[in-house]
Amino acid sequence: MELYGAVADDYLDFASYADGDSPTFADWARGVAADPQVVAWIAGLPPIKQQPNLVFAAARWHGVPAPGPYAALREALLRDDGRLRATILARSTQTNEVGRLATLVPAFGLLEGPLALLEVGASAGLTLYPDRWGYAWLTADGPVTLGSESPRLSCEVQGPAPLPIRLPEVAWRGGIDLNPLDVTDDDAMAWLTTLVWPEHDDRRARLQQAIEVARTDPPTIARGDLLERLPDLVEQAASYAPDATLVVFHSAVIAYLEDADRRRFARTMAGLVESGRCHWVSNEGPRVLPEVTGTTAVPPGRFVLGLDGRPLAVTHGHGRSMVWVEPVADVSSRAAR
């Protein structure tokens, strides 16, 4: 019963996260949490495979309409002949939400360029191209734009965010993932498209743009466990671009590690930063890296953007908004060291 209760709690948490962004997923998640039979079905999956995003995407992959009623999801799960479950076991939630670049680029802008970007949990590597997008940050004083009009990412900004005046100069880009996705593989890109939430037509269009950008210069993504390979990859990246500032970054990735592994990752990154081997830009839920969140107040469904283990801003999970919380002078002086 404790396991089933944990599943129900996770889906209720996800419903709160989806509120305002996806009525379909919020409804489905609350439906699951109140449905003992479906909760039991999900509890029969390995813990890492019980994630709402993964279960819902697999159901859509097998024809469950979304937007659509919870009843159709329930029927698909409880009458599954094994194919839907097999998809859940074989696939992963590897969403490359390129919209997050609108919140990551201000952090990159605090660092001296050119940059060497090493993304943890890179999936298909679509967020490795901050220099190939334009940006429109919507502030109280009016829009601040940078780069081209197309493709362009928009983000509402509150607080004294140090919005950059030039695009990042990227000298090298690469990543690591347990299961890297080939940006030239149509099946893999179709799965990424299915992971986009039902009502988000703008994100689907943006994903197609991001795929086209990456296909012109496919990224190099190493396969492996980030906890085991990251220090060596940092050394390799530094050798590929010795005159660049190395930045290890990630967004909505570390949440998929067990608690002990999250702590191990945070210690590893703190050590790499302290030794001067790289900078660290993180963008995760507030409970994922409490060392970064500190006492920052974070509304439900928001992330904490951090630089070198300190909070900079509270961000929307898909990059739609950012509330800057760190005094510019403090973070600029720290990043320069």
N, C-alpha and C positions, 0 to 999 in steps of 0.2 A: 504493500500500500504506500510506503514511503517513496518508492520509485515512481509509482503512478502519480503521486502528489507532486513530485518534482517536475514531471512532464507537464502537468496542468499548470503549475506555477510559471514554467518557462513560456508556455503559450500565452498566458495572461500578460506576462511581461512584454512579449512580442506584440500583443494586441495594443498595448499602450504606446509602444514604439511606432506602430503602423497608423495609429489614430491621426487623422488629418492628412496622411500621405496615401493611404490605400484603404478605402472603405471595405473592399473585398477581403483583403488579408486580415484586417482587424476583425471582421465578422467571422471569417474562417477560424482564426485563432481562438476567439471566444467560444465558438462552436465546439472546437476540439476540447478546450479546457472543461467544458460542461458535459462532455460525452464520454462516459467510462469505457465504452467499447473501443472507441477510437483512441483514447489515451492508452489503453492496454495494447492496441496494435502498434502504436508508435513506441511504447516502452519495450517492445520486443526487438527493436532495432538497436544496433550498437550506439552507445551514448553520443558519439560524435556525429551520428547520422540522424539524430532526432530533431535537428534544427528545423524550425518552421519554414525558413526560406528554401531549404532543400526538399522537404516533404511536399510543399506547395508547388515548387517548380517541377518536381517529378510528376505530380498529378497533372499539371498543365501539359507536360511533355507527352502524356498519354491521353490527352484529349479532354480533360476536365475544363469546361469553359470558365474563363475569368476575364472580366467580371462575370460572376455567376453565383448561384446560391450555395450555401454550405452543404445542403443535402447531396449535391452532385459529388462534392469532395468525399463526403462520408461514404457514399455508395462505392466510389472508386477504391477507397482504401479497404473497406470491409469485404468487398467482392474481388479483391485483387487475385489474379491467378498466378502471381509470382513475378510478372514482368515489371510492375511498378516498383515492387520492393527491390528487384535487381537493379533498376535504374538508380534508386536511392543509394544502394551499396556501391555502385560503380562510379557515380558522379560525385561532384563536390560543389559547394557554394563558392564559386571563384569569381564573383562579380568584379569586373573592372569598371568601377564608377568613375569615369574620367571627370565628371563634374567636381569631384573632390580637389582637382587641381586648383580650382579657384580659391580654396582655402589653404592649400599647401604652398602655392607660389609666394604668398607674403612671407612665409617662414623661410623658403629658399632665398628670398631677396635679402634677408638679414645676413647672409653669408657671402664672403668674398668669392667671386667667380674667377675663372670658369669652374663649373661643378662636375664632379663624377657622381652619378646617381646609381645607388645600389638598392633596389627595392626588395624588401622581404615579403614573401607571399605575393609574387608578382603576377601570377596567373598567366594571362597572355601578354602582359607588359604594356597595356594600353596607357597607363598613367606614367610611363617613362618619357613622355614627350611634352613636357611643360613649355618648351620653346616653340612648339608647332601650333599653339593655340593663341587666340586672342581672349581678352578678359574685359568684363564690365562689372566693376564693383559699385554697387548702388549705395551711396552714403547719404547722410542727412544734408550734406552740402551739394548733392548732385552726383551724377555718375562719374567715375574715374575709369577711363578706358586705357587699354594697353594692347598693342599688337593688332592683328588683322580683324576684320569684321566677320570673317567666316574662315574656319570655324571659330566660334566665340562662346565663352562660358560666362554666365552671369551669377552674381552672388550679392545678397543684401548684407551690408556691413554696418555694425554699430561699434562705437568705441574708437580709440585712437590707433587704429590699425596702420602700420607703416607700409602702405601700399606701394609696390615697386614702380619705378619709372622706366624700367627696361626689362625685357624678357630675360629669363635665365640663359646664360651661355652654357651649354652642355658639351663637355669634352668627351664624355664616355657615359654609356648607360647600359645597365644589365640588372639581373635579378636572380632570385632563387625561389623555388616552389616545389612542394612535394610532387605535384603533378602539373608541370608546365603545359600550357595550352598553345598550340601552334596557330598563330594568327592567320595562316594561310589555309587552315583546315576548316572547311565549310561546316562540318558537323559540330566541331568544337565551338565555332562562333554562333551556330544556331542555339546551342545550349546556353551560352552566355546571354543571348537575346531572351531566352525563356526565363532566365533569372531576373530580368527586369520586371518590376512590379506591374500588375495589370493595367492600371490607369495611367501609367507614365509613358505616354506616346513621345514626349519630348526626350526622355532618356533613351528610348529605343532609337530615335533618330540620331541622337548624339553618339550612341554606341556604334552605329554604322559609320559615322564620320570618323570615330576613333579607330575603327578597324581599317578603314581606308588609309588613315595617316600612318598607322603602324606597318601596313603591308608594303609601303614604299621603302621601308628600312627596318625589316623585322628584327626585334630585339634578341639578344642572347640571354637566355634564362637557364641557369643551372638547375638540375634536378637534385633534390636532396632535402634532408632535415635541417631547418635553419639553425637549430640549437647545436648541431654537430659541425656544420660547414661554414657558419657565418664568419668566424675569425679568419679562416683561410681565404674566404672570398674577399674580405676586406683587404687582405694583403695583396691578392691578385688585382683587385680594382685599383689599388694605389700604384701598382706597377704598370698598369695599362695607361694611367693618366697621372704621371708623377707630379705634374705642375698644377693639378686641379685640386679643389677642395672636395674631399670625399664626404658624401652625405648618405647615410643609411636611413631609409624611410619606409613607412608602412602605414596602412589605413584599413581599419576593420579586419585585421588579420590575427592579432595576438589573442583575441577573444576565443579563438578556436583551440588554444592550448589549455591543458589542465593548469590548475592554480599553481602547482609547484613549478611547472615549466614556464609560466608567465614570470614568476619571481626569478627563475634562472636566466631568462632572456633579459629582464631588466638589469640584473647584475652584470651580465655580459656587456650590454650596451653601456652601462655606467663606466665599466672598466675601459672599454674602447675609447669613450669620450675623454675620460680622465687621462689616458695615456697620449691623447692628441692624435689618435689614428683616424678619427672621423668625427663628424657631427651626427646627431641623431634627431630626426624629425618623426614624431609619432602622432597618430590621429586615431584614437580608440575610445570606446565607451569609458565612462568615469570609473567603473569598478574594475576594469581590466588591468590598468596600470595605476594603482593608487599612489605609487611613488611619484608619478607625474601629476596626477590630479590634485593632490594635496588637499587644501581646504576650498578649492574652487567650487562654487555653486553651479550645478549642472542640471538643467531641466530634463525630464524624461525624454529619451530618444535622441539625445545630443551626444557629441563626442568632445574630447578634450584634445586640442592641438598642442603639442609640446615641442620644445627645442632643447636638446641636451638634458632632458629630464625635468624641465620646468614648464609649467603651463603658460601658453600664450593666449589661447582663445577657446571659446566654446563654439563648436561648429555643428551644422546640420550634417546628418550622415550621408547625404547625397550632394553636399557642397552648395546647397541653396542659400545658406546664410552663415554668418560668422559674427560673434561678439568678442571683440578683443578685450582681454582682461589684464594684460601685462603692460606696465609703463614702458613706452618705447625706449627711453634712455637706458633703463635697466637691462632690457634684453639685448639692445644693440651693443652695449659695452661688454656684456657677457659673451656674445657671439664672436666678437672681435678678438677675444683672447685666444 
